[in-house]
Amino acid sequence: LARRWRLGRAFLAGDAAHLTGALGVRALDEGLQDAANLAWKLALAWHHGARDTDSDARLLGSYETERRTAVGARLRAVDQAQPFVRRSGSGLRTLLPGGVSGPMGLLTDGHLGRGMLGGRTAYGRSPLSPSPEALDGARVAAGTQPGELVRDVPVTLLDGSGSWLRERLGGRGGDLVVVLVAPGTGVWDSRHWLRAGLMPELAAAVTRLPLEAELVVAEEYAGAAAHTVLAVRPDGHLVAAFHGARTGALQACARALTGA
């Protein structure tokens, strides 16, 4: 695990930044996550002219903070599990949570993207997370914790066309994707619900954000109540979830993403 992942305009990623070993079984995936994490930050810094500023330092510096912490946790799990895999003792069950049945179960979990070796990466303490004070107490539970990857759900765009949430990520939906959970919109013509309820106020708030953002509507999102709004990064990690058209909370999420 490299001690530093950035020096000026040079960044380390993939095998240049970390080697997970055979037991980790996620070397390729971790490298892809490095790329996904860094790409949108570089694009945001470039297009918004944040180079050589404090915001730039926080935005691009968050790459090392988030990814090195995540890979380090994975490597610690590998180090802890390796002796037990070799001797296949009963201690494996007591060491590893989640009811792992043995070495084969541990290795299988790693390949299937679950458990200590294969579970999804979360950036729970990201420097790009808005503070509770900035959100002014607006945060609500949404089935996905801030920093975790969001679920892929069907969404409706403002032009009435259908898509999937993951298809709007990676820059396709801009620097921030805002998801409104609105049950019943699947059976309404979009011409009606675009002018009803929270939509006019929320759509106007999204257009006033200091970065490019897209508003989409999901009929449901597991764990989220009706009228919950999810702010999602381009790499699919949740920034925050709150209820209703909270302009201040949206602005706080956008400012946090830019490193401001």
SULUR-V69572 format. One record per residue. N is the residue number from 1. SS is DSSP state (2 for helix, 1 for strand, 0 for the rest). NEAR is the number of other C-alpha atoms within 12 Angstrom. D_CENTER is the distance of its C-alpha to the mean C-alpha in Angstrom with 1 decimal. Layout:
n=N ss=SS near=NEAR d_center=D_CENTER
n=N ss=SS near=NEAR d_center=D_CENTER
//
This chain:
n=1 ss=0 near=25 d_center=22.3
n=2 ss=0 near=22 d_center=23.1
n=3 ss=0 near=17 d_center=23.7
n=4 ss=0 near=21 d_center=22.5
n=5 ss=0 near=30 d_center=19.9
n=6 ss=1 near=23 d_center=21.1
n=7 ss=1 near=14 d_center=24.6
n=8 ss=0 near=14 d_center=25.2
n=9 ss=0 near=14 d_center=24.1
n=10 ss=1 near=16 d_center=23.7
n=11 ss=1 near=25 d_center=20.4
n=12 ss=0 near=25 d_center=20.4
n=13 ss=0 near=32 d_center=18.1
n=14 ss=2 near=28 d_center=18.7
n=15 ss=2 near=22 d_center=22.1
n=16 ss=2 near=20 d_center=23.1
n=17 ss=0 near=28 d_center=20.6
n=18 ss=0 near=32 d_center=20.7
n=19 ss=0 near=26 d_center=22.8
n=20 ss=0 near=32 d_center=21.7
n=21 ss=2 near=22 d_center=25.1
n=22 ss=2 near=17 d_center=26.3
n=23 ss=2 near=32 d_center=25.2
n=24 ss=2 near=38 d_center=21.5
n=25 ss=0 near=28 d_center=21.6
n=26 ss=0 near=35 d_center=18.1
n=27 ss=2 near=28 d_center=19.3
n=28 ss=2 near=20 d_center=18.5
n=29 ss=2 near=28 d_center=15.1
n=30 ss=2 near=35 d_center=14.2
n=31 ss=2 near=26 d_center=15.8
n=32 ss=2 near=18 d_center=13.8
n=33 ss=2 near=31 d_center=10.5
n=34 ss=2 near=35 d_center=12.5
n=35 ss=2 near=26 d_center=13.4
n=36 ss=2 near=27 d_center=10.2
n=37 ss=2 near=42 d_center=8.9
n=38 ss=2 near=34 d_center=12.4
n=39 ss=2 near=25 d_center=13.5
n=40 ss=2 near=33 d_center=11.8
n=41 ss=2 near=39 d_center=12.9
n=42 ss=2 near=32 d_center=16.3
n=43 ss=2 near=26 d_center=16.6
n=44 ss=2 near=34 d_center=15.9
n=45 ss=2 near=29 d_center=18.3
n=46 ss=2 near=19 d_center=20.8
n=47 ss=2 near=18 d_center=21.0
n=48 ss=0 near=24 d_center=21.0
n=49 ss=0 near=17 d_center=23.5
n=50 ss=0 near=23 d_center=21.9
n=51 ss=0 near=23 d_center=23.4
n=52 ss=0 near=17 d_center=25.5
n=53 ss=0 near=18 d_center=24.5
n=54 ss=2 near=16 d_center=22.9
n=55 ss=2 near=26 d_center=19.8
n=56 ss=2 near=30 d_center=19.6
n=57 ss=2 near=27 d_center=20.1
n=58 ss=2 near=29 d_center=17.2
n=59 ss=2 near=38 d_center=14.8
n=60 ss=2 near=40 d_center=15.9
n=61 ss=2 near=34 d_center=16.6
n=62 ss=2 near=34 d_center=13.1
n=63 ss=2 near=39 d_center=12.7
n=64 ss=2 near=36 d_center=15.3
n=65 ss=2 near=28 d_center=14.3
n=66 ss=2 near=33 d_center=10.8
n=67 ss=2 near=42 d_center=11.9
n=68 ss=2 near=34 d_center=15.4
n=69 ss=2 near=29 d_center=14.6
n=70 ss=2 near=36 d_center=12.5
n=71 ss=2 near=43 d_center=15.3
n=72 ss=2 near=26 d_center=17.9
n=73 ss=2 near=26 d_center=17.0
n=74 ss=2 near=35 d_center=17.3
n=75 ss=2 near=29 d_center=20.6
n=76 ss=2 near=20 d_center=21.9
n=77 ss=2 near=28 d_center=21.4
n=78 ss=2 near=30 d_center=23.3
n=79 ss=2 near=21 d_center=26.0
n=80 ss=2 near=23 d_center=26.5
n=81 ss=2 near=35 d_center=26.7
n=82 ss=2 near=27 d_center=28.9
n=83 ss=2 near=18 d_center=32.2
n=84 ss=2 near=27 d_center=31.9
n=85 ss=2 near=26 d_center=31.2
n=86 ss=2 near=19 d_center=34.3
n=87 ss=2 near=14 d_center=36.6
n=88 ss=0 near=19 d_center=35.1
n=89 ss=0 near=17 d_center=36.2
n=90 ss=0 near=18 d_center=35.6
n=91 ss=2 near=22 d_center=33.7
n=92 ss=2 near=26 d_center=30.5
n=93 ss=2 near=20 d_center=30.1
n=94 ss=2 near=16 d_center=30.6
n=95 ss=2 near=22 d_center=28.2
n=96 ss=0 near=26 d_center=25.3
n=97 ss=0 near=18 d_center=23.9
n=98 ss=0 near=18 d_center=23.3
n=99 ss=0 near=18 d_center=26.8
n=100 ss=0 near=28 d_center=26.6
n=101 ss=0 near=24 d_center=30.1
n=102 ss=0 near=27 d_center=30.8
n=103 ss=2 near=27 d_center=30.1
n=104 ss=2 near=19 d_center=29.7
n=105 ss=2 near=25 d_center=27.2
n=106 ss=2 near=38 d_center=25.1
n=107 ss=2 near=29 d_center=25.3
n=108 ss=2 near=23 d_center=24.6
n=109 ss=2 near=27 d_center=21.4
n=110 ss=2 near=30 d_center=20.2
n=111 ss=2 near=24 d_center=21.0
n=112 ss=2 near=19 d_center=19.5
n=113 ss=0 near=20 d_center=16.1
n=114 ss=0 near=23 d_center=16.8
n=115 ss=2 near=27 d_center=18.3
n=116 ss=2 near=37 d_center=18.4
n=117 ss=2 near=44 d_center=18.6
n=118 ss=2 near=31 d_center=16.3
n=119 ss=0 near=28 d_center=13.8
n=120 ss=0 near=31 d_center=10.1
n=121 ss=0 near=36 d_center=8.5
n=122 ss=0 near=28 d_center=7.0
n=123 ss=0 near=35 d_center=7.2
n=124 ss=0 near=25 d_center=9.4
n=125 ss=0 near=21 d_center=11.7
n=126 ss=0 near=32 d_center=10.1
n=127 ss=0 near=31 d_center=12.9
n=128 ss=0 near=37 d_center=10.9
n=129 ss=0 near=39 d_center=10.7
n=130 ss=0 near=35 d_center=13.6
n=131 ss=0 near=24 d_center=16.5
n=132 ss=2 near=21 d_center=18.0
n=133 ss=2 near=14 d_center=21.0
n=134 ss=2 near=23 d_center=19.3
n=135 ss=2 near=27 d_center=18.0
n=136 ss=0 near=20 d_center=21.6
n=137 ss=0 near=19 d_center=20.9
n=138 ss=0 near=27 d_center=19.2
n=139 ss=1 near=34 d_center=16.2
n=140 ss=0 near=29 d_center=16.6
n=141 ss=0 near=23 d_center=15.5
n=142 ss=0 near=31 d_center=13.6
n=143 ss=0 near=22 d_center=13.4
n=144 ss=0 near=32 d_center=9.8
n=145 ss=0 near=29 d_center=9.5
n=146 ss=0 near=35 d_center=7.6
n=147 ss=0 near=30 d_center=5.1
n=148 ss=0 near=31 d_center=5.1
n=149 ss=1 near=31 d_center=4.3
n=150 ss=0 near=37 d_center=6.5
n=151 ss=0 near=29 d_center=10.0
n=152 ss=0 near=22 d_center=11.9
n=153 ss=0 near=23 d_center=14.7
n=154 ss=1 near=26 d_center=17.6
n=155 ss=1 near=35 d_center=17.5
n=156 ss=1 near=37 d_center=20.4
n=157 ss=0 near=32 d_center=20.5
n=158 ss=0 near=29 d_center=22.9
n=159 ss=0 near=18 d_center=25.5
n=160 ss=0 near=22 d_center=25.7
n=161 ss=0 near=16 d_center=24.4
n=162 ss=1 near=21 d_center=22.1
n=163 ss=1 near=22 d_center=18.9
n=164 ss=1 near=24 d_center=15.8
n=165 ss=2 near=41 d_center=12.4
n=166 ss=2 near=26 d_center=11.2
n=167 ss=2 near=24 d_center=14.2
n=168 ss=2 near=33 d_center=13.3
n=169 ss=0 near=35 d_center=10.2
n=170 ss=0 near=28 d_center=11.1
n=171 ss=0 near=29 d_center=13.3
n=172 ss=0 near=23 d_center=15.3
n=173 ss=0 near=31 d_center=14.4
n=174 ss=0 near=32 d_center=14.6
n=175 ss=0 near=40 d_center=12.5
n=176 ss=1 near=44 d_center=11.0
n=177 ss=1 near=48 d_center=11.2
n=178 ss=1 near=53 d_center=12.9
n=179 ss=1 near=54 d_center=13.6
n=180 ss=1 near=47 d_center=16.8
n=181 ss=1 near=37 d_center=17.8
n=182 ss=0 near=34 d_center=21.5
n=183 ss=0 near=22 d_center=23.6
n=184 ss=0 near=18 d_center=26.6
n=185 ss=2 near=31 d_center=25.3
n=186 ss=2 near=22 d_center=25.6
n=187 ss=2 near=15 d_center=29.4
n=188 ss=0 near=17 d_center=29.9
n=189 ss=0 near=18 d_center=30.7
n=190 ss=2 near=24 d_center=28.0
n=191 ss=2 near=18 d_center=30.9
n=192 ss=2 near=18 d_center=31.5
n=193 ss=2 near=27 d_center=28.1
n=194 ss=0 near=27 d_center=27.0
n=195 ss=0 near=17 d_center=29.9
n=196 ss=0 near=17 d_center=29.5
n=197 ss=0 near=18 d_center=27.9
n=198 ss=0 near=26 d_center=24.8
n=199 ss=2 near=31 d_center=24.3
n=200 ss=2 near=20 d_center=26.6
n=201 ss=2 near=20 d_center=25.5
n=202 ss=2 near=37 d_center=21.7
n=203 ss=2 near=33 d_center=22.3
n=204 ss=2 near=20 d_center=24.4
n=205 ss=2 near=27 d_center=21.9
n=206 ss=2 near=35 d_center=19.2
n=207 ss=2 near=23 d_center=22.0
n=208 ss=0 near=18 d_center=22.7
n=209 ss=0 near=30 d_center=19.3
n=210 ss=0 near=25 d_center=19.7
n=211 ss=0 near=34 d_center=17.5
n=212 ss=0 near=28 d_center=17.3
n=213 ss=1 near=35 d_center=15.5
n=214 ss=1 near=37 d_center=16.1
n=215 ss=1 near=43 d_center=16.9
n=216 ss=1 near=43 d_center=16.9
n=217 ss=1 near=44 d_center=18.3
n=218 ss=1 near=38 d_center=17.6
n=219 ss=0 near=31 d_center=20.6
n=220 ss=0 near=30 d_center=18.8
n=221 ss=0 near=30 d_center=15.5
n=222 ss=0 near=19 d_center=16.3
n=223 ss=0 near=18 d_center=16.6
n=224 ss=0 near=29 d_center=16.5
n=225 ss=0 near=24 d_center=19.9
n=226 ss=0 near=29 d_center=21.4
n=227 ss=0 near=30 d_center=20.6
n=228 ss=1 near=36 d_center=17.2
n=229 ss=1 near=44 d_center=15.0
n=230 ss=1 near=54 d_center=11.2
n=231 ss=1 near=54 d_center=9.7
n=232 ss=1 near=45 d_center=6.6
n=233 ss=1 near=48 d_center=5.8
n=234 ss=0 near=38 d_center=7.7
n=235 ss=0 near=40 d_center=5.6
n=236 ss=0 near=40 d_center=4.1
n=237 ss=1 near=40 d_center=0.9
n=238 ss=1 near=41 d_center=4.5
n=239 ss=1 near=49 d_center=7.0
n=240 ss=1 near=50 d_center=9.9
n=241 ss=1 near=46 d_center=12.2
n=242 ss=1 near=40 d_center=15.9
n=243 ss=1 near=32 d_center=19.1
n=244 ss=0 near=31 d_center=20.9
n=245 ss=0 near=31 d_center=21.3
n=246 ss=0 near=35 d_center=20.6
n=247 ss=2 near=28 d_center=21.2
n=248 ss=2 near=27 d_center=20.9
n=249 ss=2 near=37 d_center=17.4
n=250 ss=2 near=44 d_center=16.2
n=251 ss=2 near=32 d_center=17.9
n=252 ss=2 near=34 d_center=16.5
n=253 ss=2 near=46 d_center=12.9
n=254 ss=2 near=39 d_center=14.1
n=255 ss=2 near=30 d_center=16.2
n=256 ss=2 near=34 d_center=13.7
n=257 ss=2 near=46 d_center=11.6
n=258 ss=0 near=42 d_center=14.9
n=259 ss=0 near=32 d_center=15.8
n=260 ss=0 near=28 d_center=18.6
//
